[in-house]
Structure formats: structure tokens, C-alpha cells
Amino acid sequence: MSDTGTSEKIPFMQRVLDNPFLLLFLGVTVPATLYLVWGLVELTQIPVAE
């Protein structure tokens, strides 16, 4: 494993998938945000009582 001096840039998705805390954060916030938006859309669909 000798370093020949070539430093390759690590691809963005590999850096994302190698970071467990970022994956945890995304796994919690993305569904929570989607359910929140879904709930707000459902609330706007409720007809107004007369």
C-alpha cells in the first residue's frame, strides 16, 4: 500500500454512504418531512363545515 502521490477525489455519494451519522440524519428527517407535508396536504383537503 504505497502512496504514489496520486490523490483521487472521493465521489460525493461514496462520502455520503460512508457517513453513518449523515445516513441516520437523512433517514429520520426525510420521512418526517414527507409525512408532515402529506399531513398538511390532507388537512387542506378537508371540506369546510357549514
C-alpha positions in Angstrom: 0.0 0.0 0.0 2.4 2.6 -1.1 1.2 6.1 -1.9 2.3 7.1 -5.3 1.3 10.7 -4.9 -2.0 10.4 -6.8 -4.8 11.6 -4.7 -8.1 10.7 -6.2 -11.2 12.7 -5.3 -13.7 10.6 -3.4 -17.1 10.6 -5.1 -19.9 12.5 -3.4 -22.2 9.5 -3.0 -19.4 7.4 -1.5 -18.7 10.1 1.1 -22.5 10.2 1.9 -22.9 6.5 2.2 -19.7 6.1 4.3 -21.0 8.5 6.9 -23.4 6.7 9.3 -24.4 9.8 11.2 -25.5 11.6 7.9 -27.4 8.4 6.9 -29.1 8.4 10.3 -30.0 12.1 10.0 -31.3 11.7 6.5 -33.2 8.5 7.5 -35.1 10.4 10.2 -35.6 13.8 8.6 -36.7 12.8 5.1 -39.6 10.6 6.2 -40.6 13.0 8.9 -40.7 15.9 6.4 -42.6 13.8 3.8 -45.2 12.8 6.5 -45.5 16.4 7.6 -46.1 17.6 4.1 -48.5 14.8 3.4 -50.5 15.6 6.6 -50.7 19.3 5.7 -52.0 18.4 2.2 -54.6 16.1 3.8 -55.7 18.9 6.1 -56.2 21.3 3.2 -58.4 18.7 1.5 -60.9 18.6 4.4 -64.1 20.4 3.4 -65.2 23.4 5.5 -68.2 22.8 7.7 -71.3 24.9 7.1 
